[in-house]
Amino acid sequence: MEIDKLNNLPLVEKYRPTKLDHIICQNHIVHTIKQLLLENTLNHMIFYGPPGTGKTSTILACVNEIYDSNKFEVINLNASDERGIDVVRQRIYNFVESQTLFKKSSFKLVILDEADSMTEDAQYSLRQIIMNYTSNVRFCIICNYINRIIPALQSRCCKFRYIPIPKEYIIRYLINICNIENIKYDVPGIEAINNVSDGDLRKSLNILQTIYLVDSNITPENVHRIANHPDKQCLNDIIKILLTENLKNSYSKINDILYANGFPLQTIIELVTIYFTTIFSKNNIEFLKDMAQLERTVSLKYYNNNNLIISFVSIFHKLLVKLFRFKNK
């Protein structure tokens, strides 16, 4: 029964680390936390960094090691769903105030995932609870963007920054899972998953499982098609258009590519910006500022917009005009 239940789990949960030693590529964090647990001096913590790098898995592994099967002393809240001040005042306050019958540890644990979605009022209320209950409660705040956590909370926590998982670790991990699960693959296909996921191990596993369920074979073509991600040829076509066509034609052709393939503009912005900043390493500060502002605007829209595509093309033409003038001085 337990084996069937395990086999029905998504890969991302089936292979989620259950021990600190299983956390990939965050050795400095794991070592520090193990020392804190060993000396029973665990502090309030903030885990921050890109998604899919092991933040939630780390604290869940801690829960397994501290509390074993007794999870009554732990509350795990997703702050993006429960982000208001009422959650802090009611659920968290009631939890830290209540007594447990069987104590496995000297402190309770409150886990707040995606805490950068919490309102500022909720964070200030949380700060007050942390101050009042430090003697018997520990807080683990998990977020992607540390700058969205108020300084008053940051100053009361040990901060641990998670780095994107390097390419070689993700590729090795995915190949190992393919071998265990008898998934057909070729190495270029695994590398394509890594390129699409950009250091996000959770995203890599979800893409792997999706492709396997849809097509049963992990190849670069399947990865780009199913993950809706431009392949190298498509990216080269877009770059060629930006370099050779006038503003009107660039907009028309790139709009056609986005419409025909359903690519999100944000993905194109990221990939093409990386390419241009590589070949034009000098005099591109203004370009990067413009692209950063555009990417932020696009991320808030959730859909492709004609005006945003025009802005995208215009920024590159502005860069090329500037570089041409600089070269001919």
N, C-alpha and C positions, 0 to 999 in steps of 0.2 A: 504493500500500500504506500509506504513512504517513498519507495523507489519510483513508483508511478507518479506520485505527486511531484517529486524532484524533476522527473523527465518532462513534465508538463509546464515547468517554469520557463519564462523567457531566459535566454542565455545570460542577460545582464544580471538577473537575480540568481540563476543557477550557479554562476561562477563569481558571485560577489564574495570578497574575502571575509572570512569569519575570525581571522586572527590578525593581529598587528603585523606579524612577520610575513603575511601574504600581501600586504600593500605594496604596490609596484612603484618604484622610482621616487619615493619620498623618504629616503632613508634617514635624513637628518631629523625629520619630524617624528618618525616612528621611534628612533633612538631616544629622543628627548621625552616623548610621552611614556615610553617604557620605564625610563628612569624616574619620572614623576610618580608613576604607579607603584614602582618598587619601593619608593620612599614614602608613599602615602601622602604626597604633597601636591596632588592634582589641583591646579588653579582653574579659574574661569578661563575659557579659551575662545578665540576667534579663528576659524579656519576660512581662508579666503583664497581665491584664485579661479582659473578658468573651469568651466563645467567638465565633468567626466575625468577628474584627476585624482579622485579618491577621498574627498573631504567627508562625505556622508559615510562611506565604507569604514573610514578610520574610527569615527566615533561609535559606530555600531560594533566594530571589533572590540573597542574598549568596553562597551556594555557587556559583551559576551565574557570578557575576562574579569570584569569587576563583579557583575551580578549573577553570572551563570544563568540558571533558568528562572531566577527570581527577578522579574522585570517590573514589579510593582513600585519600585523606587525610581523608575524612569518614565518621563513623559517626552514624546517626540511630536513636535508640532511643525507643520509646514507654514511658514510665516507668509507665503504668497497668498495662501487661502484664508489665513486667519491673521490679518495684519493690523487690526485696529486695537485701540486702547482697551476695549472691553475684554478681549482675549487675555491680555496681560492682567487686568484687574480681577478677572473671574477664574479662568482655567488655570493660569500659572499660579496666581495667589492661592487658590484653593488647594492646589497640589503641594506647594511648599509648606502650607499650614497644616496639612493632614498628617496623621501618624500612620506608620505601617507596622503590622504585627510582627513580621519577621525581617529583621534588618540583616542584610548581607554585607553592607558597607557602612562606613561612618557618615556618608553623605548621599543625598538624592541627586539625580541628574536631570536637568532640563535641556533638551536639544531643540534648537530653533533653526530649522533649515530654511534657506532662501530668505534670510533675515533682512537683506537689503531691500526687500519689498515692504517692510514695516513702516508705518507712518512715524513721523518724528515724535509726535505725542506718545505713541506706544513705546518708542525707544526710551524716552525720558522716564516713563512709568516703570519700564523694565529696570532701568538703572537704579531706581529707588528700592525695588525688590532685591536686586543683587546686593546692594549695600546692607539691607536689613537681615538677609538670610545667608550670608557667607559662611557662617559657622556650621551649617548643616546641608547646604545645597550648592551644587556646582552647575554652571551654565556653559553650554557649548553653542556658540553662535556661528552659523555657517552661511557664507555669502560668496557671490562672485566679485562684487565691487566693494572694497573696503571703504572707499570714500563716501559710500551711502550709509555708513554706520557712524552715529554721532561720536565726537571725540570723548564725551563723558563715558560712553560704553567702552570704547577702545582702550582707554587708560586703565580700566579695571580688569583687563583680560590679557593673557599671553596670546600673541598673534603668531599664527603659523601660515606662511605663504606657500601655496601649492603651485608647482610648475607644470606646464603641459608635458604629457608623457612623450619622451623622445621616440622617433620613428622606429629605431631598432627594437625597442621594448614592445611596442604595439604589434609590429609584424611578427615577432617571436611568439607573443601571447596568442594572436589570432591563429597562427599556424598550429600551435599546440592544441587549441580548441577544435580546429578543423580535424586534426588527427584523432582526437578523442571522440568527436561526434560523427566521424566518417563522412565529412563534408568534402566534396570534390573542389579542388582549387588549383590555381597556378599562382606562382609568386607575384607576377605583375598585377594580378587581380587583388591580392592582399595589399600590395603597395598602393594600388588605386584607392582602396578603402582607407588606408592611412592618410593619403593626400586629401581625401574628401573630409575626413573627420578632424584633421588639423589638431592632433594631440589630445582629442577627447576619446578616452577608452570606452566610455558608455555608448557614445554615438557609433564607434567602430563596431561594437558587438551588435547593436540594433541593426546597422546596415548589413552586417554579415548574415544575421538571421533572416532578414527580409529577402535578401538576394537568394539565399538557400531555399526559402519557402516558395519563391516565385519561379526560380530558374534552375535550382539544384546545382549550379556550377558557378564558382567565383572567378570571373574573368573581368578584365578592365572594361570591356564593352558592356557587360551586365551591370557593373558597378555604376558607371556613368549614366546608363539608361534608367536604372531603377532608383538610384539616389537623386535623379534629376540634377546632375552636375555636369557642367561643360567639360568635354574631353580636350586633349591638347590641340587637336585640329580646330575645334570650334573657337578655343581661346586665341589661337593664332589668327584666325579669320577676323575676330573682333579687333585685335591689335592692329592688323593690317588696315582695316577700315579706318581706325582712328588716326593712323599715320599717313594715309594717302588720300582720303576723301575730304571734300569740303564739309562744312558744318551741316548743311541741309542733307546731303547724301549720307553722312555718318549717322545722323539721327534716324533717317528712314531705314537704313540697312540694319542697324543695331536693334531698332524697334521690331523689325521683322524677325530677327533671330530670337529675341526674347519671347515674342508672341508665338512663334512656331514651336519652340521647345519648352516653353513654360518656365524658363530660368528666372529665378528671383533676381532683381537688379542688384540687391545687396551682395550676392555671391559674385556677380560680375565685377562689381566695384572692388571687392577685396582682391580678387585674382589679378585684375589688370593693374591695380595700384602697386601690388608687389612687383609685377614685371617692370613697370615704368620707374619705380624707385631704384630698381637694380641697375637699369641701363643709364638712367639719368641720376647719378648719385649726388651731383652738385646742383646748387641753385633750385632746389625743389621744396623748400620749407613752405612757401606760400601754397604750392600745389598740395602738399600733404594736409595743410590746414583746411583747404577747400574740400578735399576728399573726405576728411574726418567729419566736417560739418554736414556734407551731403549724406554720408553713411548714417549719421545719427538721424537725419531727417527721414531717410528711407526706412530705417528700423522702426520708426514710429508710425509709418503709414501702413505697413503690412501688405502692400500691393504695389505693382508697377504703375507709375503715373507718367503721362506724356511730358509734363513739365520737369519731372525728376530726370527723365532720360535726356531731355534737352540740356539740363544742367550738367549732367554727367559728361556728355559730349563736349560741351562748351569749356569745361575745366581742362580737358586734354588739349583742345585747340589753343587755349590760352597758354598752356605750358609750352607747346610746340612753337608758338609765335615768339615767346620769350627766349627760348633756347636758340631759335634761328637768329634773333637779333644779337644775342650774346656771342654766337659763333662768328658773326660778321663784323664785330667791332674791331 
